[in-house]
Amino acid sequence: MNTNFHSPIAFIETTKTGVLLKINQVAIDLFELPEKLLQNTADYQYLIDYQKIFRLDTNLSLKDLNNIKIVINQQYYFLQLVDNAERFLFVIQPVNYLKNNLIRKDVVNSQSFDIFIKNSLAMQKLIKQAKAFSLQSEPLLISGSTGSGKDLLALACHQYSQRGDQIFLGLNCAAMPDEVVESELYGHAPGAYPGAIDGKKGFFEQANGGSVLLDGIDEMSYRMQTKLIRFINDGSFRRVGDDNEVSVDVRIICATKVDLLSLVKQGKFREDLYYRLNVLPLSLPNLKDRREDIIELALYFINQFANKHGILAPELTEEAKAVLLNYSWPGNVRELKNILYSALAQLNGKQITENDLILPKAADNNLYLDNENIEGKTLDEMTKHFEKQILQQLYQTYPSSRKLSKRLGISHTAVANKLREYGIRK
């Protein structure tokens, strides 16, 4: 059995009566078991209480343990049971490690959105909408700022759909020449290009029955947009250099970091394609607009790093939590992950303190109104946006309407009404 210290997978092997036979370091750390269990000696028998260490309902029997989800240290894991003739083998794998490898449709469909942290109302609303849209056949259009998780949402929507057990492929259209995009999506016939002796199937053909993500659709050229709208309408295409029509059944998912309608008005994006794609729109909120999720996301990334490197997850101090909550996160979830990974890579102790978090010193951490926030908005709308930012930041330090009203010098009733209006909660 593989007992590689750096493996993200935990293994526990027992007899049919529960006596431990083998275990790896990841399992020792994950379930906080004695280190001496790594030494498999005949004169020391250790009984594994699977219900206790896996935090299971006492009503679950061994036969119920295959391919179920468990939560350890605020992170999701898949638990698998291999029942051999004389022994049991428990395999415990982080959800993020498995997300690209799951092939059981029933497991994928029910758990595809579990990887998202959704304490905030904004994320709860988004995931509810995404589940409903996933079950349709029309194209999906996912918008969101850089680093907000558009690719993960696209994958979850595919997995939750009726196509969840079929192929999911993604192409980043940004800054790619037309010839490359065309060849990757539609394929080419033998001899279509100099040196192209063999033909090639494109993503649409390879993913027949599944889904294809077109990331950065806003940067696709006008010519390729024209070809795409024809494919969406007809479900067929020709490989480059081939006269034969190829028909496929593929769900199109597009992702963009900019407002496509504004590109339509500028003549940079086809209007007919925009309305064909904008049937089922999903908009990912910025991290600064879902502050209720920040700490749980941070703990998730800390545990993810710890699992990958086979170490115990360090604690996040209250002061460090306050730093994370009071930062504006212009780079969204990706920036949060990078900041934490940088801290963990240099960490020597068992805690992450505020001094371990190296955040940009520029004005990014201050309240601001960027182009995205003021584009097309009235003075009243911009004022409300800025007011909401102030209340969100100060509410972390003054976590009651009475304390906050004293800080701002306005009535308690006025503060309570504004917190309710903006949906700001602890």
N, C-alpha and C positions, 0 to 999 in steps of 0.2 A: 504493500500500500504506500502511496506517496505521502511522505510526511515533511515535505519541503516547508521550512520555517516561513518563507515569504509567500507561500500560497494563500490566496484569499479564501480558500475552502477549508472548512473544519471537518475532520473525520473522527468518528467514534465507533469502534468495533467492539461488540460484546458477544457473550454466549447467549443462548436462548433464555437463560435464567438471569441475565443482566450483569454477569461478571465482566468487568472490563478486560479486553484483550489488547487493543491498541488505541492510541490517541495521538493526535499531532499537537504542535505548539499553539496553532491558531485556536483549537478547541479549548486548550488549557486557559489561554488568555481570555477568550470570549466568554466562557462560562465560569471563570475565576475558580478553577479547580487546582488542587495541589500539584506543584511541579514534579513531585516524585512519581506521578502517574506515568510520566514519560519512560520511566524505567520499568519495563515489563518483567517483573520477577514472579516466579512461581509461588513464593512464600507470602506474597501480599495480594490479597484479593479485594478489589474495590467494586461495590455494587453501584450501577448507574440507575438513578431514579429519573427516567426520561421525562416524566410529567413535571418534575420539579425543575430540572436544569433547562428544559425547553419552555418553561412558563406556560404549560398547557392546562386546559380544562381537565379536571379529574375524570370527567365522563368519557374522554377520548381514549380509545383503545389503540393498541399497536397497529391494527389493520387500517386505522384512520390516518396514519401519519405520513403516507406517501404524497408528496407534492402539495404540502400545505404551507401557508405563510405564518411565520412567527415573528414576534418583535423582541429584540434583545438590545438593550441600551439605546432605545429610541431609533433603531434602524430595522428595516424589514429584511427578513431572510426567507429563503425557500428551504424547507426541510424535506429530505427524501429518505426513504427507508428501503434498503436492499435486503431482502429476506432470503438468505441462503439456507442450505440444508441444516447447518449446525451453528449458524451465527447470524447476528444482525449487524448491518453496517449503516450508520446514520451519516448522511452527507448534508452539511449545512452551508449554503452559499448565499452571499449578499445579492439582493435583488438587482443592483446596478451591474454586478458581474454577469448576471444571467440575461439581462434585458435583450441582448442581441442574439441569444441562443435558444430562447424558449420556442418549442415547437408544438407543445400540447395546446390545442386551441381552447379547450375549456379553461385551462389555467391562465393563459394569456388574456383572454377576453375579460375575465372577471377581475383581474388584478393589474391591468395595464396602466391605470391611472394612480395606483397606490404609491408610485415613486414620487408623486408631487406632494409637497407640503401645502396644506390648504386650510390653515387656521383663519386666514383673512376672508372677509366676505367677497372680496374681488376674485380670489382664486376659487372659492366655493361656487360662485356663479359661473365662472369660466369652465370649470370641470363638468358641471351639470350640463352646460350648453354643448361642450365638446362631446360628451357621451351621446347626446341626442343627435348631433350632426354626424358622428362617426358611423351611425347606422344607415345613413343615406348613401346614395350612389353618385350624387353630384360632386363637382370639385370642391375642395376645401381651400379657403384662403386664410392663412395665419399671418397676422401682423404683430410686430413687437420690436422694441428697441434692441440694439446689439446686446447679446449676453442674457437675454430674458428667457431663453429656452425653447425657441421655436422648433428646433429639430427634435427635441424630446417630446414635445406636444404632438408633432406630426407622427412620430413613431407610435405613441400611445393611441392616437386616433386610429391608426392602421390596425394595431393589435386588438383594439376593442371592436372593430368592425367584423363583418362576416368574412372578410378576407384575411383575418388575423393569422391564419396558419399558412398563408401564401407569402411570396417574396415581397420584401420592401427594399427599394433602392432609392438612393438620393443623389442628386447632381447639383453642385453649386455653380450657378450660371454666371456668377460675378467675374468680370474681367476675362472671360474665356472667348477665344475667337469663334466665329460662327461655324467654321468647318469642324472644330472640336465638338461644340455643342450638338451639331447636326449628326455627326458620326456616333457620339455617345448615346443620344436619344433614339435615333432611327436606324443605326447600323449602316453598313455599306456592303456593296457587292464586290466580288473579287475583281481586282484591277481598277477599282473606283478612284484610287489615289496612286501616285507613283510609289512603287514598292509594296503596295497592298495586294499581295498574291492571294491571300485567303479572304473570304468574306467575314463579316462580323455581325452578330446580332446586337441591336441596340437595347437600351434600358427598357423601352416599352415592350419589346418582344420578350426579353428575359423575364420581365415581371408580369407576364400575361396571367391574369387572375388575381394579381396583387395590387400594390400601390407604388407610385413613383413620386418622390418629393423633388420639386424644383425650387431649390433655395436661391434667394436673390433674384426672383423673377423680375423685379424692377430693373435689373441690369441686362435683361435679355434684349437683344437687338430687335428692331422693328421687323426685319425680315424673318427672324426666327419666331417672333410673335405671330406673324401671319401663318407660318407653317403649323404652329401649335394650335391656333384656333380651328384650322381645318381638321386636325387630328381629333380635337375634342368633339367637334360636331359630327365627324364621320366614323371615328373609331378605327380608321385605317390610314396607312401611310405607305410610302415607297422608300426602300433603303436607298442610300446615295448610290447612283450609278446603276439602278435596277428599275425596270419598268413594271414589275409585278407588284400588285397591291398586297399588303399584309394587314390582316384584321386582328385586333387584340381587344381584350377586356381589361382595362387598367383604370384604377381610380387615381385621379390627379390631385396632388396636394401641393399648393404653392405657399411660399413663405417670403415675406418682404419686411424690410425695416423702415420703409418710407410709405407715405400715403399715395397709393396708386392713382387715386382720383386727381390729385394735384398734378401727377405726371400726364394724365389724360388731358387736363386743361392746358398743359404746356406742349402738347403734341408729341410727347415722348413715349406714350403707351397707348396701344390701340383701344379705342373706346369699346368696341364689340367684345374684345378679349376681357377687358375689365369687368363688364357686366356678365360675361359667361363665368368668370372666376368668382365673382363676389356674391354668389348665391348663398353660401354657407360661411360667413366670415367669423373668425375667432380673433380676439385681440388680447394679447398677453399684457398684463399690467407691469409697470416698472416696479422694481423692488422697493423704491421709496414710497410707493403707494400700497404696499402690502407688508407693513412693518411687523404685523402680528406673526409673520412667517420667518422673520430674520433669524431669531435664536434657534428655532428648530432646524432651519436650513443649515446653520452653522454647526450644530451638533451632528447633523447628518454627514456633512463633509469631513468633520473631525473623525467620526467613526469610519467613514470610507477610507480615509488615509491610513488610519490605524489598522484596519483589516488588510489593506494592500501590503503594508510593511510588517505585519505580524507583531504589532505592539499593542499595549493597553492604551485606550483612548484617554488623553489628558482631559482634565476638567477645564471649563471656561469660567473664570472668575466673574463676580458680579460687576466689577469695574470694566472688564473686557466686554461684557455684554452691553454695558451702557455705551461704550465706544462704538460698537457695531450698530446699536439702535440710533445713535445720533449722527451717523454718517449718511450722506445723501445717495451713495451708490450709483453714480452715473454709468458704471459698467455693469450694473444689475447683478444677477445671480452669478455670472461668470467671474465678475470682479470679486465677489464675496469668497468664492471658492479659491481663487488665486491668492488672495490675501491670507487666507487660513492655511493653505498649503505652504506658502512661503514661511509663515510662522512655525508650522509644524516641522518643516525641514531643518530649521535651526534650533528647535526646542531641546533643552537639556533636562528640564524638570518635568513635573507631573501636572502642571497647570499652565494654561495660556492666560497671561496677564495683559493689561492694556499696553504695557511696554513691548510686548511681543508682536503687536499688530501695527505694521508699518503702512499707514494710510497716506495718500497724497496730501501734501501741505498746501496745495493751491486752493483757490477759491471754490473748488468743486464741493468742499465740505460745507459751504455756506448756503444760505437760502438764495435761490436764483430763479430767474425766468428765462429759459432758453428759447430758441426759435420754435421748438416743437410745442412749447407751452403757450406761446403768444400768437402763433400763426392763425389768422382768421378769427381771433377772439376780440370781443369788446373790452373796454376798460373795466367794466363791472366783472366780467368773467375772469380777466387777468388778476384783478384785485382779490377775488374769491380764491383763486388758485394759490396766490401768495399767502393769503390768510390761513388757508388749510395747511400749508407747509409749516408756518409758524406754530400753529396749534399742535401739529403732529410732533414736532421736535420738542416743544416745551412740555407736552403732556408726559414725555418719558421721564422728565425730571420732577414735574409737579403732577403726580398721577391722581389727582382728584379735581373736580370742578371748583371746589372752594379754594384749594391751594393755587390753582391756575388763575382764578379770578383775582386773587390777591396780587399775584405776580404781574398781571396785565393791567390792574387798576380799573377793572370793570366789574359789573355785578355778577354774582354767582349764577343768576338766572340766564343772563346773556351768554355766559361761557357754556352753560349746560345746553342751551339751544343750539349754539354753534357746533359743539361736539356731536350733537345728535344729527344736525344737518349734514355734516361732513362724514358721518359714520366712523368717527374716531373712538376707539375703545382701548381698554388696557390690553 
